[in-house]
Amino acid sequence: MSAALGPSAREARAVWIGRRRYGTVHDLQERLVAARMEGSIGDTILLLEHAPVVTLGRNAKRDNILFSEEGLAAQGVELHQTARGGDVTYHAPGQLVAYPILDLAPDRCDVRRYVRALAEVMILILRDHGVESGTVDGLIGVWADPKAPEVWAGQPWAAEIAKVGAIGVRISRWVTMHGFALNLTTDLAGFRCIVPCGIQDHGVTSLRELTGRSPSPREVALGLAPHLARALSIGVAPVQDHEGASDEEVVTLLLGGERARDAELGQRGAPATD
């Protein structure tokens, strides 16, 4: 079991919902957060990829968006303001996005440990595909050395560093929202429309650019329960695949009541733990 967070007997539900527009999923997150606060649902983890979109965190500087809203729209890129932490981020197909809706109370009320746990999930995924990565003091996210992706001894020993995974969270009454985005096969040209996370000194990279491997977000997501369990120190049921569900069906699935949820959990069997 990871030491990132204290042991917990809780079990989270994880669902892969495929490619979705940002605004739709943001609204879904807000509804899930409200339901989690009132105790009508359990811990839930959304796994997905987004259509092209630029999002601004609450501390974002507009100067870090290098195109006008009209210029972004002409390229098929949406623009959304959010209340998450951090600066400017770009999401696009080929990027695995995870939005955990977790109640950290009463035994996991530590923001820094939670953020480190999200980083650990991405580090474990990358390790599965031959990339060693880690965090960098003073910088948020997960980083790798493009010159030697199979080695990570920390920034001081890296030939150069590039960001492969972003983190941005919002926590209200200890219920989490937003999460992480890991570049798997993302077309990195899209990042030219922003200064990613406001960091000008370092570039971005992807698993495909680092290794030539091209696992799909769906492939990675469906096998992610053990890594989520290990990093977050909670039980995680096998990831459900609801890629073909409509937006309305996803809402019904996730907010349709505990009785339906318990029935589905019983059919799937024991959760993954580490």
N, C-alpha and C positions, 0 to 999 in steps of 0.2 A: 504494500500500500504506500502511495506517495505521502510524503510528509508535508505536502503543500497546504493541506487543511486537516483539521482534526477528524478522527474517525466518526462516521455517521451511519445509522441504520436506515437512512432514507433511500428511497428508490426514485430515480428520475425516469421520465418517459422521453425518448428521443425519436424524432420523426424527420424523415427526408421528404421535402415537399417540392423539390425540383426548382426550376427557374421561375422567379416571381419578380414583379415590379416592386421597387423599394417602398413606395407609399402604401401599398396594400399590406406588405409585411409589417411595416411600422405600426399601422393601425391594429393589426393582429397582436403585435407585441404589447401594445398598451392595454388591450382587452385581457390578455393573458396575465399581465402584471396586476390588474385590478382583481381578477379572479383569484390569483395566488395570494394577494393580500387578505382577501376575505375568506380564504381557505376552501374555496369551492373546487379548486384543482390542485394537483400536486406539482412538484418540480417538473418542468417541461423544457426540452432543448430542441429548438428549431434548427434544422440543417438544410441548407439551400444554396443556390447561386442566384445572383441578381442580373437582370438586364442592365446595360450600362447606365451608371448613375454616379454623380459626384455628391457627396454628403459633407455638410459642414457641422463640426462639433460646436459646443457652446463657446469655446475659446478660439474659434477659427478666425483667420484674417482673410478678408475677401481678396487681398492682393495675391494670395496663394492660389487663386483660380485664374488661370492665364487666358481664359476665353470669357466672353460675355455669355449671359444665359441664352441669348439667341444663337451665339456661335456654338454652344454646346448642343442645343436642340437641333441645329443643322447637321450635327454629327451623330444624332440619335442618342444623345446623352442627357438624362434628366438631371435636375438640380434640386436638392432637398436640404433644408435646415433641420437640425436635430438638437436634442438636449443631451447627447452623450458627451463624454469628455473628449479632449483631443482637438485637432485642427481639421484639415481637409483630407478626405479619403476618396478613392475611386474604387467602385465595384463593377465587375463585368463578368460575363460567362468565363468559365474555367477557373473561377475562384471559389473555394469552399468557404461558406459563411456559416458561422454558428452563433445563435442567439439563445443563450441559456436564460430561462426565467426561473430563478432559484430563490428560495427564501433562505438567506444565510443565518437567520436567527434560529435558535439562540446560541449555537456553538460555533458559528463560522463567521462572526462579525469582524472581519478584518479585510479591508479593501485591498491592501497590497498583496496579501496572500492569495486573494481571489484572482487578481490580475496575473500573478505569477503562475497560478494554476492554469489559466487560459493559455499562457505562453507554453506551459509544459505540454498541453495537448498538441500544439503545433510542432513542438520539438520532437515528440514521439512519432507523429505522422511522417515528418521529414526523415527521421532515422529509419523508418520502415523502407524508405526509398533511396537509401544510401547517402543522405545528406546529414551532416552534423551541424547543429545550429545552436544559438543561445541568445541571451539577452545582453544588452549593453547599458552600462551605467549612464543615467541621464537621458536615455532614449527609450521610448515605448515600442514594444513589438518584438518580433523575432528576427534575428539577423544571421547571415551566413557569409562565408568568404568565397566569392566567385572564382578566385584563383585556385582554391583548394577546398571544394565543397565537402570533401570527405573528412575534413578535420575542423574542429572548433576548439580552440584553447582560450578563447576570449579575444576581445578587440585588440589588446596590445600586441598579440602575436599574429594577427591576421594581415595578409598582404593588402586587402581592402575589405570593406564590409558593404553589404547591400541588404535592404529590407525585403524579407520574403513573406512576413506575416504582420498584420496590423491588429491593434487592440484598441477598443474604445467602449467604455461602459457607462451606464447610469445606474445608480442604486438609490432606491427610495424606500424608506422604512425597511431596509435590508433586503428588499426584493430586487433582483438584478434585471437589467435590460440591455440590449445591444450585446456585443461580444467580440468575436475575432473574425478576421478574413485572411485566408491563406492562399497565396498565389500558386496554383498547380499548373494549369496550362493557359493562364491568362495572357491575352495579347498585351504586352507591356507598352505598346505604342499609345494606348489609351491614357497612360499616366502622364503623357506630355501636356495634357490640358491642365495639370495642377502642379503645385509643389507639394509632393506627398507628405502629409502630416506636418507641413511647414519646414521640412528638413531639406536644405539646399546642398549640403556637403556630401550626401550619400545617395546612391541610386536605389532602384528597386529591382528585384529579380523574381524568378519563379522556379518551381521544381523542374519544369521542362528546360528552362535556360541553364540551370545548374547541372542537369544530368542527361538531358535528352529523353527522359521518361515522360509519359503523358497519361497518367491515371486520371480518370474523370472524377469530378467532384462526387458524383453519385457512387462510384466504386469505392472511394475513400470513405464517404459518409456511412455507407451500409455496414462497414466493418469497424466503425469508430467506437462502439460501446465500451470495449475494454480500456481504451485510452482515456475516454471521458471518466470512467470509473476510477482509474488509477490517479489521474491528475486532480479530480475534484473530490476524491475520497467519499464517493457515494455509490450506491448501487445504480446501475443503468441497465434497463431492459434492452433486449436486442432492438436495433433501430428499425422502425417501421417505414416501409416504402409507400408513400402516398403521392408520388410525383404526378400521377394522372388525375388527381382530384382537383376539382374547381376550387376557386378561392372560397366560395360559400361552403363547399363540402369540408374544406380544411377547418373552417371556423366551427362547423357543427361537430367535427371529429374531436377537436381539442377543447371545446367549451360545452359539449353536449351532456355533461354530467358525469359524476363519479361512477354511477352504476355501469354505464357503457365502458368506461375506462377499466374498471375492475374486471369485467368480463373479458376484455381483450387481453389484459395481462395474464389472466388465468389460462387463456388459450396459447399464449406464447411461451409460457414456462418460466423458469427461474431467471432473474436478472444477472447480468455480468458484474462481477466484483473483482477487485484486485487488492 
